[in-house]
Amino acid sequence: MKSRMSFFILSWLLASESYAALSLKESFEAAKFNMESIKRAEAVINQSEEQKTQARAAILPTISGVGSHTNIDAPEPTSGGATAFTLTRQYSAGIRLSQPIFRGGILSAYDQAKDNILLAKFQKDSTLLNLYQLVINAYYNLSIAQIDKKNVEELLNYSGQRVKEIRERTRIGRSRKGELVEAETQYLKAESQYQESIITLQQAERTYEFYTNLKPTEIGPLGAVPKITESLEEYKLKVRSRPDIQATRQETTIAEKQISVSKGLHYPSVDLTTNYYFDRTGILASSEWDLGFSVVIPLYQGGGVEASVREAVQGKRIAELRSAEALRAAERDIAINYQNIIQLHEQLRVLSKALAKAEEAYRLNRKDYQLGLVTNLDVLLSLNVFIETKRSYNSLLSIAHLNYKNLEASIGVLP
């Protein structure tokens, strides 16, 4: 049912992508269906379920059919005649049941197998979160590339208009030949930047398509960047429930169970075995069943068990340190991203004003050039400043959205 639903979601996305721009959420849904990492994570969960079944099987009884057949070299005849011990053909057939009564660490091993399932689920959720962050980057990098290409096209268009205007003015003697060369140089530089923007866009499209298996379409205009409404400490508290952090804590729990499993090798093993015979020969031919216990007491194992316990203890210590480090790193990343978004809001505010001023300066310089108050070089310089400021602003806006979405993802929020 789950795979069928995923198929319907992907089909709908593929059908709709030609009509409207895809959202970040739709891109992520497509990536979940497309990427092998999610399928691998699901396979690991299934694998862990089977490992739990295997661990449970070590606790449950086993039933098996048994049989034997032996031909013995005929002994020399004695005066006493043939006995059960001198039968030349001996056989038996029956059913055997074996039940472990006590084995050190066997229950801990079963608990550990159950804990591995929970770990696999945390890891799958962590894989989903990691994929979402990759899609966030691919989505907004595509947005940056698309908008930047438009801005360079605008520069190319304005530069072309400038060449046309200066060429006409040069023809009637109102502009110098050097001004035309300046304008043509500007146009060629803009054309080079345009080719570069196409290369960047193609790379962004390939990356987006790799994750989503969708043909990149036009990403809609980005609105204002949302404001942060919670404190940094609240974000740090929420990161503790993030699946990758929970996974590291679960690894510590599993490592602790491994200590019990290793210690269990010190303890004796007690097993019950019973046989029911359909047919057998010898002095017990008339007996249909038997029952027995076997006890194995480890006395000396060359120090291997002690080493195994010490290894497990160090394994737990390593897991604890890894978990603590992962939490500290997550808190650090959140603090950096949190501060970045605050700073980006201020930077966007200032750059928005700079963009308005740069556009006004370009239009005024064009007008003043017609009046002979400024040179053509002044017009070209103001054009470059205007377009570069616009490129910077649009790029920063996408980066701010990218950072905000990553901040949400850093506390485990999925779309």
Secondary structure, DSSP 8 states (H G I E B T S, - for coil): -HHHHHHHHHHHHHHHTTTS---HHHHHHHHHHH-HHHHHHHHHHHHHHHHHHHHHHTTS-EEEEEEEEEE-------TT---GGG-SEEEEEEEEEEEEEE-TTHHHHHHHHHHHHHHHHHHHHHHHHHHHHHHHHHHHHHHHHHHHHHHHHHHHHHHHHHHHHHHHHHHTTSS-HHHHHHHHHHHHHHHHHHHHHHHHHHHHHHHHHHHH-S---------------S-HHHHHHHGGGSHHHHHHHHHHHHHHHHHHHHHGGGS-EEEEEEEEEEEE-STTTT--EEEEEEEE-----TTHHHHHHHHHHHHHHHHHHHHHHHHHHHHHHHHHHHHHHHHHHHHHHHHHHHHHHHHHHHHHHHHHHHTTSS-HHHHHHHHHHHHHHHHHHHHHHHHHHHHHHHHHHTTT---
